Amino acid sequence: MRSKTPLLMSILLSVFLAHTLAVAESKVAATNLTAAQIVDKHVAARGGLQAWRAVQTLAVSGKLDAGSGDSVERSARLAREGMGASAKRAERAAAEASVKAAAAQQVQLPFRLEMKRPRKSRLEIDFAGKTAVQVYDGQTGWKVRPYLNRDDVEPFTADEAKSESAKADLEGSLIDYAAKGTQVALEGMDPVEGHPAYKLKLTMKNGDVQHIWIDAQSFLDVKVEGVPRRLDGKLRSVWVYQRDFRSVQGLMVPYLYQTAVEGDPHTHGMVIESVAVNRTLDDARFTKPQVLVAGSPPQAPQAASGKPAPAKK
């Protein structure tokens, strides 16, 4: 046994040194890439600049997390009974829902998102038997929230308008970044879920700053800094993890998003079920909505032609 011990230690030491050298080499290689080179590799991994420039519309549908069963049940009851429901009635509804097994499960709501250049978007979410609509025409936004018994078309608040105007166009922040007046700097390596990633700092034309993490192997944007949210009276940082990338007509698109908010132990997911590229979308869908539109049956986007490629990180 004694004779075997030095041999075993020698093997373990060799493995450890080999791993250390490999990590050191990867760090050296990382420093050899500039921010511009990382972005070029990222754009190529996402399908290429020309391919994204050819995209005029993008329509996706899927489901998004809306909280646990008890919170959704309370919201649904309030939506059915009206905003005048008493606190006692709401407490009773919560108590009834909490005893159900489904209360502990995440409830997902169907949604449809349509985007069209330049910077137009339309979001529909089905909830409590009704459809909420949020529209942005590139400069002005409106919303209809029937689940709150608000059938009027309301304009975006100042914060909502600012948040929407700060969002990138349908291709994301890094693709064609120079044409948008964005500056990109490399802030070093920062692992994402155990994998090495490049941390990029984007400074927009208006001075806003955003961070994006690019996986060092796939060069896909696996983590994106989102718009800060107010929680407990304070603005909290938001991060969006992008996973399950698939090829749709040559474009790499994430099919799973996981949003984490600073100070909130829970994350919120969004699962993509269908993606349509360059589907015909009438400009009227991005104008001020009518109440009738909000209550009309939703039209699910047609799936993109061709079978998606196997899931990729």
C-alpha positions in Angstrom: 0.0 0.0 0.0 2.9 2.3 0.8 4.5 1.7 -2.6 1.3 2.7 -4.3 0.8 6.0 -2.4 3.6 8.0 -4.1 2.3 6.8 -7.5 -1.2 7.8 -6.7 -0.1 11.2 -5.5 2.0 11.7 -8.6 -1.0 11.0 -10.8 -3.3 13.3 -8.9 -0.6 16.0 -9.0 -0.2 15.6 -12.8 -4.0 15.9 -13.3 -4.1 19.0 -11.1 -1.2 20.7 -12.9 -2.7 19.9 -16.3 -6.1 21.4 -15.2 -4.3 24.5 -13.8 -2.3 25.0 -17.0 -5.5 24.6 -19.1 -7.3 27.2 -17.1 -4.3 29.5 -17.3 -4.1 29.0 -21.1 -7.8 29.8 -21.5 -7.3 33.0 -19.5 -4.4 34.0 -21.7 -6.4 33.2 -24.9 -9.3 35.3 -23.5 -7.1 38.4 -23.1 -6.0 38.1 -26.8 -9.6 38.8 -27.9 -10.8 42.4 -28.1 -14.3 43.5 -27.5 -14.9 44.0 -31.2 -13.6 40.5 -32.0 -15.9 39.0 -29.3 -18.9 40.8 -30.8 -18.0 39.7 -34.3 -17.9 36.0 -33.1 -21.2 36.6 -31.3 -22.9 38.0 -34.3 -21.7 35.0 -36.4 -22.9 32.6 -33.8 -26.3 34.2 -33.8 -26.7 33.8 -37.6 -24.7 36.7 -39.1 -25.2 40.4 -39.6 -26.8 40.2 -43.1 -29.2 37.6 -42.0 -30.5 39.7 -39.1 -30.6 42.8 -41.2 -33.0 40.9 -43.5 -35.4 40.3 -40.6 -38.3 42.8 -40.8 -40.7 41.1 -38.5 -40.5 38.6 -35.7 -43.4 36.9 -34.0 -43.1 34.5 -31.0 -45.6 32.8 -28.8 -45.3 30.7 -25.6 -46.0 30.8 -21.9 -44.7 33.0 -19.1 -44.6 32.5 -15.3 -47.2 34.4 -13.4 -46.6 33.3 -9.8 -47.9 30.4 -7.8 -51.4 29.1 -8.0 -52.7 30.9 -4.9 -51.5 34.4 -6.1 -53.0 33.8 -9.5 -56.2 32.6 -8.0 -56.5 35.7 -5.9 -55.9 37.9 -9.0 -58.5 35.9 -11.0 -61.1 36.3 -8.2 -60.5 40.0 -8.0 -60.7 40.3 -11.8 -64.1 38.5 -11.8 -65.5 40.2 -8.8 -64.2 43.7 -9.5 -61.7 46.0 -7.8 -64.3 46.8 -5.2 -63.9 43.4 -3.6 -63.4 43.6 0.1 -60.1 42.8 1.8 -61.9 40.2 3.8 -63.2 38.5 0.7 -59.7 38.6 -0.8 -58.3 37.0 2.3 -60.9 34.3 2.2 -60.0 33.6 -1.4 -56.3 33.3 -0.5 -57.1 30.9 2.3 -59.2 28.7 0.1 -56.5 28.6 -2.6 -53.6 27.9 -0.2 -55.0 24.5 0.7 -54.9 23.3 -2.9 -51.9 21.3 -4.1 -51.7 23.4 -7.2 -51.1 26.5 -5.2 -47.4 25.6 -4.8 -47.0 25.2 -8.6 -45.9 28.0 -11.0 -48.8 29.1 -13.2 -48.0 30.0 -16.8 -50.0 32.3 -19.0 -50.1 32.1 -22.8 -48.6 35.2 -24.6 -47.9 36.4 -28.1 -45.3 39.0 -29.0 -45.1 40.6 -32.4 -42.2 42.9 -33.4 -41.7 45.0 -36.6 -39.1 47.5 -37.7 -38.6 50.2 -36.7 -39.1 49.4 -33.0 -42.8 48.5 -33.1 -44.2 45.8 -30.8 -47.4 44.3 -29.7 -47.8 42.0 -26.7 -50.9 40.0 -25.8 -51.3 38.0 -22.6 -54.3 35.7 -21.8 -55.4 35.8 -18.2 -58.6 35.1 -16.3 -60.5 34.5 -19.6 -59.5 37.9 -21.0 -56.6 39.2 -23.1 -54.4 42.1 -22.1 -52.8 44.1 -24.9 -49.7 46.3 -24.8 -48.7 48.2 -28.0 -45.8 50.4 -28.9 -45.6 52.2 -32.2 -41.9 53.1 -31.9 -42.6 56.4 -30.1 -45.8 56.0 -28.1 -47.3 53.2 -26.1 -50.8 52.1 -24.9 -52.2 49.2 -22.9 -55.6 47.6 -22.2 -55.9 45.6 -18.9 -59.3 43.9 -18.7 -58.1 41.5 -16.0 -58.2 44.6 -13.7 -61.7 45.6 -14.9 -60.1 48.4 -16.9 -61.5 48.3 -20.4 -60.2 51.8 -21.3 -57.1 52.2 -23.5 -54.5 53.7 -21.2 -51.3 55.5 -22.3 -47.9 54.2 -21.0 -46.7 55.8 -17.8 -43.5 57.8 -18.0 -41.5 54.9 -16.6 -43.1 52.4 -19.0 -42.4 54.7 -22.0 -38.8 55.1 -20.9 -38.3 51.4 -20.4 -39.8 50.6 -23.9 -37.7 53.2 -25.7 -34.6 51.9 -24.0 -35.1 48.4 -25.4 -33.1 47.3 -28.4 -34.8 46.5 -31.7 -35.8 43.0 -32.5 -32.2 41.7 -33.2 -30.8 42.7 -29.8 -28.2 45.2 -28.6 -25.0 43.8 -30.0 -26.0 43.1 -33.6 -25.2 46.1 -35.7 -24.2 48.0 -32.5 -21.9 50.5 -34.3 -24.7 51.7 -36.5 -26.8 52.3 -33.4 -24.1 54.5 -31.9 -23.3 52.0 -29.2 -19.8 51.6 -27.7 -18.6 48.2 -26.4 -15.9 47.5 -23.9 -14.6 44.3 -22.4 -14.6 44.2 -18.6 -13.0 40.8 -18.3 -14.1 37.2 -17.7 -17.1 36.5 -15.4 -18.5 32.9 -15.2 -22.2 32.3 -15.9 -23.7 29.2 -14.3 -20.2 27.7 -14.1 -19.1 28.4 -17.6 -16.5 31.1 -18.6 -18.0 34.1 -20.2 -16.9 37.5 -21.5 -18.5 40.4 -19.6 -19.2 43.3 -22.1 -20.2 46.8 -21.2 -22.4 48.6 -23.7 -22.7 52.4 -23.6 -25.7 53.4 -25.7 -26.0 56.6 -27.7 -28.2 58.2 -25.0 -25.7 57.3 -22.3 -27.5 54.3 -20.8 -25.2 51.4 -19.8 -26.0 47.7 -20.2 -23.9 44.6 -19.5 -24.1 41.4 -21.6 -22.3 38.1 -20.9 -21.0 36.1 -23.9 -20.3 32.4 -23.5 -16.5 31.9 -24.2 -17.2 28.7 -26.1 -20.5 29.2 -28.0 -20.2 33.0 -28.2 -24.0 33.2 -27.5 -25.4 35.9 -25.2 -26.2 33.7 -22.2 -26.9 36.5 -19.7 -28.3 40.0 -20.3 -28.7 42.9 -17.8 -32.4 43.9 -17.8 -34.2 47.1 -17.0 -34.1 47.7 -13.1 -37.3 47.0 -11.3 -38.7 48.6 -8.1 -38.9 46.1 -5.3 -39.6 47.1 -1.6 -39.3 50.7 -2.6 -35.9 50.4 -4.2 -34.7 49.9 -7.7 -33.2 46.4 -8.0 -30.9 45.0 -10.7 -32.4 42.5 -13.2 -30.6 39.7 -15.1 -32.1 37.6 -17.9 -30.5 34.2 -18.5 -31.0 33.0 -22.1 -30.9 29.2 -22.7 -31.9 26.5 -25.2 -30.8 28.3 -28.3 -32.2 26.8 -31.6 -31.8 27.6 -35.2 -34.8 29.2 -36.9 -34.2 29.9 -40.6 -30.5 30.3 -39.9 -31.0 32.5 -36.9 -30.0 31.3 -33.4 -32.9 32.1 -31.0 -33.2 31.3 -27.3 -36.3 29.3 -26.4 -36.0 29.7 -22.6 -35.6 32.9 -20.6 -35.1 33.0 -16.8 -35.4 36.4 -15.1 -33.8 37.1 -11.7 -34.3 40.2 -9.7 -31.9 41.3 -7.0 -33.4 40.6 -3.5 -36.1 38.3 -4.9 -35.4 34.6 -4.2 -37.7 33.5 -7.0 -37.0 33.6 -10.7 -39.6 33.9 -13.5 -39.4 31.9 -16.7 -40.6 32.4 -20.2 -40.8 29.4 -22.6 -41.0 30.0 -26.4 -43.1 27.6 -28.3 -43.3 29.1 -31.7 -41.1 31.5 -33.7 -42.0 33.1 -37.1 -39.6 35.2 -39.1 -40.7 37.8 -41.6 -44.4 37.0 -41.2 -46.7 39.7 -42.7 -47.8 42.0 -39.9 -50.1 44.9 -40.7 -49.1 48.3 -39.3 -52.6 48.7 -37.9 -51.6 46.1 -35.2 -49.1 48.6 -33.8 -51.5 51.6 -33.5 -53.6 52.6 -30.5 -55.7 49.5 -29.7 -59.4 49.4 -29.4 -61.2 47.6 -26.6 -62.7 45.2 -29.2 -59.2 44.2 -30.2 -58.3 43.3 -26.7 -61.3 41.0 -26.3 -60.9 39.3 -29.7 -59.6 35.8 -30.0 -55.8 35.8 -30.3 -54.1 34.7 -33.4 -51.1 32.4 -32.8 -48.1 33.0 -35.0 -47.3 30.3 -37.6 -44.3 28.3 -36.7 -41.2 28.9 -38.8 -40.7 26.5 -41.7 -38.3 23.7 -41.1 -37.6 21.7 -38.0 -35.6 23.6 -35.3 -32.1 22.4 -34.9 -31.2 20.4 -31.7 -31.0 22.5 -28.6 -27.8 24.4 -28.1 -26.5 26.3 -25.2 
